[in-house]
Amino acid sequence: MRILMPSLILFATLLTGCSKDGQGTTASNGTEAGEDSASFKVALLTPGPVNDSGWSALAFEGLEAIRTETGALTSNQVAQGSDIKESMRSYAQKGYQLVLGHGFEYNEPGIQVAKDFPDTVFISSSGSATAKNAGAIRFYLEQSFYLAGVLAANVSKTGTVGMVGGPDVPSIRSTFKAFRAGAEASKPGTKVLEVFTGKNDDVAAARQVAETMIKSGADVLIHQANAAAQGVFTACKDGKAWALGANLNQNDNESGVVIGSATISAKAAFLEVAKLVKEKKFDGNVVQLGMEKGAIDFVYNDKLKSQIPEPALKAVEEAKSNIISGKLVAPKDKF
């Protein structure tokens, strides 16, 4: 999970000027000297490598937007568990004005570390805790997961669909509840299976869980497993089931079974926060972004859309229109 593939290492080296392989994978657009002299510095912490074609990858796209639009020196690093606070402190000590932690697990550590570094702003993707120099971006991903549930229930021929999660955390549970709600509201009686593997990088475990679900009758599966998503897609291909992508548009996955993806666009949100921090206008809060602001969407795989029954497409589009207008509110947990 924490080892960059050779192609990504080369990419990071060419793009940013330095890279480090190992427990804390780092890439920045400046040398040590440049890091000391840069006027605006932004760091990104992710739970997995930024080449996971999912959650961490979309965050890196947001970081790149910050670098391009603001001229900031940027750095990214994989940080989990006890490493999170250490990484946050390290960046703050180096004078980084903004540290973005991409996930619910970065919210509370950011609040704690923020007390010692008033000149650094700590932002997490998900979470509700705030401080003067700490807050969160709340992507309303539940909206697109609700639509994914609507599609899954209408496409399923068995009446059984499945959800494969990595770590069992509040943000993932909330999206799964929305998926279940969409499926059950659209097709009452739909059976929704749910299993968490506990890991984002265990492809084999995700595949095994998905295979078990398929044997139990599930013929449409969605995931929240980051890099381990490939295990779900492979199982769907082998088991002749449809799959749904999550977080990043995963419709082009080589498995050829992803009929649509529940997506997040982190670029606008990351840029908005970065500009506020750079202009010293950030005041600790939680910013919620959904479909109405273009941060969330559900994207069909154009290559497979013709295989989706027309009633299923109409059901999704009707639900999407109602969500954007406010007529339909996708369920979400408070965390």
C-alpha positions as CSV (number, residue, x, y, z in Angstrom):
1,M,0.0,0.0,0.0
2,R,2.8,2.4,0.8
3,I,5.2,1.5,-2.0
4,L,5.0,3.6,-5.1
5,M,5.1,1.8,-8.4
6,P,8.2,2.6,-10.5
7,S,6.1,4.6,-13.1
8,L,4.7,6.8,-10.4
9,I,8.1,7.4,-8.8
10,L,9.3,8.5,-12.2
11,F,6.3,10.7,-12.7
12,A,6.7,12.3,-9.3
13,T,10.4,12.9,-9.9
14,L,9.8,14.5,-13.3
15,L,6.9,16.6,-12.0
16,T,8.1,17.8,-8.7
17,G,11.8,17.4,-8.4
18,C,12.1,15.0,-5.5
19,S,10.6,11.8,-4.2
20,K,11.1,9.4,-1.3
21,D,10.0,5.8,-1.3
22,G,8.9,4.0,1.8
23,Q,6.7,4.5,4.8
24,G,6.2,8.2,4.2
25,T,6.0,8.5,0.4
26,T,6.7,12.1,-0.4
27,A,6.8,14.3,-3.5
28,S,7.3,18.1,-3.6
29,N,7.9,20.7,-6.2
30,G,11.0,22.0,-4.6
31,T,14.4,21.0,-3.2
32,E,15.3,21.4,0.5
33,A,16.4,24.9,-0.2
34,G,13.3,25.7,-2.1
35,E,11.2,24.3,0.7
36,D,12.8,26.8,3.1
37,S,12.3,29.8,0.9
38,A,8.8,29.0,-0.5
39,S,6.1,31.6,0.5
40,F,3.2,29.2,0.4
41,K,3.5,25.5,1.2
42,V,0.8,22.9,1.2
43,A,1.0,19.2,2.3
44,L,-1.3,16.3,1.7
45,L,-1.6,13.2,3.8
46,T,-3.4,10.2,2.4
47,P,-4.2,6.7,3.8
48,G,-2.7,5.1,0.7
49,P,-0.6,5.7,-2.4
50,V,-1.8,8.4,-4.8
51,N,-1.8,5.9,-7.7
52,D,-4.8,3.9,-6.2
53,S,-7.1,5.1,-8.9
54,G,-9.5,6.1,-6.2
55,W,-9.7,8.0,-2.9
56,S,-6.1,9.0,-2.6
57,A,-5.7,9.7,-6.3
58,L,-8.5,12.2,-6.4
59,A,-6.9,14.0,-3.5
60,F,-3.6,14.2,-5.4
61,E,-5.5,15.8,-8.3
62,G,-6.7,18.4,-5.8
63,L,-3.2,19.0,-4.6
64,E,-1.9,19.4,-8.2
65,A,-4.7,22.0,-8.8
66,I,-3.4,23.9,-5.8
67,R,0.2,23.8,-7.1
68,T,-0.9,24.9,-10.5
69,E,-3.3,27.7,-9.5
70,T,-1.5,29.2,-6.5
71,G,2.1,28.4,-7.3
72,A,2.5,26.6,-3.9
73,L,5.2,24.2,-3.1
74,T,3.4,21.0,-2.5
75,S,4.2,17.7,-0.8
76,N,2.3,14.5,-0.3
77,Q,2.9,11.6,2.1
78,V,1.2,8.4,3.1
79,A,0.3,8.5,6.8
80,Q,-1.7,6.1,8.9
81,G,-2.3,5.5,12.6
82,S,0.3,6.8,14.9
83,D,2.2,8.3,12.0
84,I,-0.5,10.8,11.3
85,K,0.3,13.3,14.1
86,E,4.1,12.9,13.5
87,S,3.7,13.7,9.9
88,M,1.4,16.7,10.7
89,R,4.0,18.0,13.2
90,S,6.8,17.6,10.8
91,Y,5.1,19.6,8.1
92,A,4.1,22.3,10.5
93,Q,7.7,22.6,11.8
94,K,8.9,23.1,8.3
95,G,6.5,26.0,7.9
96,Y,3.7,24.5,5.8
97,Q,0.7,26.8,6.0
98,L,-1.8,24.1,5.1
99,V,-1.9,20.4,5.8
100,L,-4.7,18.4,4.2
101,G,-5.5,15.0,5.7
102,H,-7.6,13.1,3.2
103,G,-10.0,11.1,5.4
104,F,-12.1,11.0,8.6
105,E,-9.1,9.6,10.5
106,Y,-7.2,12.9,10.1
107,N,-9.9,15.1,11.7
108,E,-9.2,14.6,15.4
109,P,-5.4,14.4,15.1
110,G,-5.5,17.7,13.2
111,I,-7.5,19.4,16.0
112,Q,-4.9,18.2,18.5
113,V,-1.8,19.2,16.6
114,A,-3.3,22.6,15.6
115,K,-3.0,23.7,19.2
116,D,0.8,23.7,19.0
117,F,1.0,25.3,15.5
118,P,-1.3,28.3,15.2
119,D,0.3,29.4,11.9
120,T,-0.6,26.1,10.2
121,V,-4.2,25.2,9.1
122,F,-5.2,21.5,9.3
123,I,-8.1,20.4,7.1
124,S,-9.5,16.8,6.9
125,S,-11.7,15.4,4.2
126,S,-14.7,14.3,6.4
127,G,-15.2,14.9,10.1
128,S,-17.0,17.5,12.2
129,A,-14.4,18.7,14.8
130,T,-13.2,22.3,14.3
131,A,-10.8,24.8,15.8
132,K,-9.6,28.3,14.9
133,N,-7.0,26.8,12.6
134,A,-8.6,23.5,11.8
135,G,-11.6,22.2,10.0
136,A,-13.0,19.8,7.5
137,I,-14.3,19.4,4.0
138,R,-17.5,17.3,4.0
139,F,-18.0,15.8,0.5
140,Y,-21.6,14.8,0.3
141,L,-20.7,11.5,-1.4
142,E,-23.8,9.9,0.0
143,Q,-25.7,11.6,-2.8
144,S,-24.0,9.6,-5.6
145,F,-24.0,6.4,-3.5
146,Y,-27.7,6.8,-3.2
147,L,-27.9,7.0,-7.0
148,A,-25.6,4.0,-7.3
149,G,-28.0,2.1,-5.1
150,V,-30.9,3.0,-7.3
151,L,-29.0,1.8,-10.4
152,A,-27.8,-1.4,-8.7
153,A,-31.3,-2.4,-7.6
154,N,-32.8,-1.7,-11.1
155,V,-30.0,-3.5,-12.9
156,S,-29.9,-6.6,-10.6
157,K,-31.5,-9.7,-11.9
158,T,-31.2,-11.6,-8.6
159,G,-32.5,-8.9,-6.3
160,T,-29.3,-9.0,-4.3
161,V,-26.5,-6.5,-4.4
162,G,-23.3,-6.0,-2.3
163,M,-21.0,-3.5,-0.7
164,V,-17.4,-4.2,0.0
165,G,-15.6,-1.9,2.5
166,G,-12.1,-1.6,3.7
167,P,-11.7,0.0,7.1
168,D,-15.0,0.2,9.1
169,V,-15.1,4.0,9.7
170,P,-18.0,6.4,10.0
171,S,-17.5,8.1,6.6
172,I,-17.7,4.7,4.7
173,R,-20.6,3.4,6.8
174,S,-22.5,6.6,5.9
175,T,-22.0,6.1,2.1
176,F,-23.1,2.5,2.5
177,K,-26.3,3.5,4.3
178,A,-27.1,5.8,1.4
179,F,-26.4,3.1,-1.1
180,R,-28.8,0.8,0.8
181,A,-31.4,3.5,1.0
182,G,-31.3,4.1,-2.7
183,A,-31.6,0.4,-3.5
184,E,-34.4,-0.3,-1.1
185,A,-36.4,2.9,-2.0
186,S,-36.2,2.2,-5.7
187,K,-36.8,-1.6,-5.5
188,P,-38.4,-2.6,-2.1
189,G,-37.3,-6.0,-1.1
190,T,-33.8,-5.7,-2.5
191,K,-31.3,-7.6,-0.4
192,V,-28.1,-5.6,0.3
193,L,-25.0,-7.5,1.6
194,E,-22.3,-5.6,3.5
195,V,-18.8,-6.7,4.5
196,F,-15.7,-4.8,5.7
197,T,-12.2,-6.3,5.2
198,G,-10.6,-3.9,7.6
199,K,-7.9,-2.9,5.1
200,N,-7.5,-0.5,2.1
201,D,-4.7,-2.4,0.4
202,D,-5.6,-6.0,0.8
203,V,-6.7,-6.9,-2.8
204,A,-6.9,-10.6,-2.1
205,A,-9.3,-10.0,0.9
206,A,-11.5,-7.7,-1.1
207,R,-11.6,-10.3,-3.9
208,Q,-12.5,-13.1,-1.6
209,V,-15.3,-11.1,0.0
210,A,-16.7,-10.1,-3.4
211,E,-16.5,-13.7,-4.6
212,T,-18.5,-14.9,-1.5
213,M,-21.1,-12.2,-2.2
214,I,-21.5,-13.2,-5.8
215,K,-21.9,-16.9,-4.8
216,S,-24.6,-15.7,-2.4
217,G,-26.5,-14.2,-5.3
218,A,-25.2,-10.6,-5.5
219,D,-24.8,-9.5,-9.2
220,V,-24.0,-5.8,-8.7
221,L,-21.2,-4.7,-6.3
222,I,-19.9,-1.4,-5.1
223,H,-16.8,-0.8,-3.0
224,Q,-15.2,1.6,-0.6
225,A,-11.8,-0.2,-0.5
226,N,-9.4,2.3,-2.2
227,A,-6.5,0.3,-3.7
228,A,-8.1,-3.0,-2.9
229,A,-11.0,-2.2,-5.2
230,Q,-9.2,-4.1,-8.0
231,G,-10.0,-7.3,-6.0
232,V,-13.7,-6.5,-6.2
233,F,-13.5,-5.7,-10.0
234,T,-11.7,-8.9,-10.7
235,A,-14.2,-11.0,-8.7
236,C,-17.0,-9.3,-10.7
237,K,-15.4,-10.1,-14.0
238,D,-14.8,-13.7,-13.1
239,G,-18.3,-14.0,-11.5
240,K,-20.1,-12.3,-14.4
241,A,-21.4,-9.5,-12.1
242,W,-21.5,-5.8,-12.6
243,A,-19.4,-3.4,-10.5
244,L,-19.7,0.2,-9.5
245,G,-16.7,2.5,-9.0
246,A,-16.3,4.9,-6.1
247,N,-14.6,8.3,-5.4
248,L,-12.7,8.6,-8.7
249,N,-14.2,7.7,-12.1
250,Q,-13.2,4.0,-12.4
251,N,-15.2,3.3,-15.5
252,D,-12.1,2.5,-17.6
253,N,-10.9,-0.3,-15.3
254,E,-9.4,-3.1,-17.3
255,S,-12.0,-5.6,-15.9
256,G,-14.6,-4.1,-18.2
257,V,-17.4,-4.6,-15.7
258,V,-17.7,-1.1,-14.1
259,I,-21.0,0.3,-15.4
260,G,-20.8,3.6,-13.5
261,S,-18.9,5.5,-10.7
262,A,-19.9,7.6,-7.7
263,T,-17.4,10.4,-8.0
264,I,-15.8,13.2,-6.0
265,S,-14.1,16.3,-7.6
266,A,-11.6,17.5,-4.9
267,K,-10.1,20.2,-7.1
268,A,-12.6,23.0,-6.4
269,A,-12.8,22.2,-2.7
270,F,-9.1,22.0,-2.2
271,L,-8.5,25.2,-4.2
272,E,-11.2,27.1,-2.2
273,V,-9.6,26.2,1.1
274,A,-6.0,26.8,-0.1
275,K,-6.9,30.3,-1.3
276,L,-8.6,31.1,2.0
277,V,-5.5,29.9,3.9
278,K,-3.1,31.8,1.6
279,E,-5.1,35.0,2.1
280,K,-5.3,34.3,5.8
281,K,-9.1,34.3,5.7
282,F,-9.7,30.8,6.9
283,D,-11.8,30.5,10.1
284,G,-12.2,27.0,11.4
285,N,-15.4,25.4,9.9
286,V,-16.8,22.5,8.0
287,V,-17.5,23.1,4.3
288,Q,-20.1,20.7,2.8
289,L,-20.0,20.2,-1.0
290,G,-22.4,18.2,-3.0
291,M,-24.0,17.8,-6.5
292,E,-25.4,21.2,-6.5
293,K,-21.8,22.6,-6.5
294,G,-20.4,20.1,-8.9
295,A,-18.3,18.4,-6.2
296,I,-20.2,15.1,-6.5
297,D,-21.6,13.2,-9.5
298,F,-22.6,9.8,-10.8
299,V,-20.9,9.0,-14.1
300,Y,-22.0,6.2,-16.4
301,N,-19.6,4.1,-18.4
302,D,-20.4,5.1,-22.0
303,K,-19.1,1.8,-23.3
304,L,-21.6,-0.2,-21.2
305,K,-24.5,2.3,-20.9
306,S,-26.4,0.6,-23.7
307,Q,-26.6,-2.6,-21.6
308,I,-28.5,-0.7,-18.8
309,P,-32.3,-1.1,-19.1
310,E,-34.0,2.2,-19.9
311,P,-36.2,2.1,-16.8
312,A,-33.0,1.9,-14.7
313,L,-31.6,5.0,-16.4
314,K,-34.8,6.9,-15.9
315,A,-34.9,5.9,-12.2
316,V,-31.4,7.2,-11.6
317,E,-32.0,10.5,-13.6
318,E,-35.2,11.2,-11.7
319,A,-33.5,10.6,-8.3
320,K,-30.5,12.8,-9.4
321,S,-32.8,15.6,-10.5
322,N,-34.7,15.4,-7.1
323,I,-31.4,15.5,-5.2
324,I,-30.1,18.6,-7.0
325,S,-33.4,20.4,-6.6
326,G,-33.5,19.5,-2.9
327,K,-36.7,17.5,-3.2
328,L,-34.8,14.3,-2.3
329,V,-32.3,14.4,0.6
330,A,-29.8,11.5,0.5
331,P,-29.3,10.1,4.1
332,K,-26.0,10.8,5.8
333,D,-24.6,10.2,9.2
334,K,-23.2,12.9,11.5
335,F,-19.6,12.3,12.3
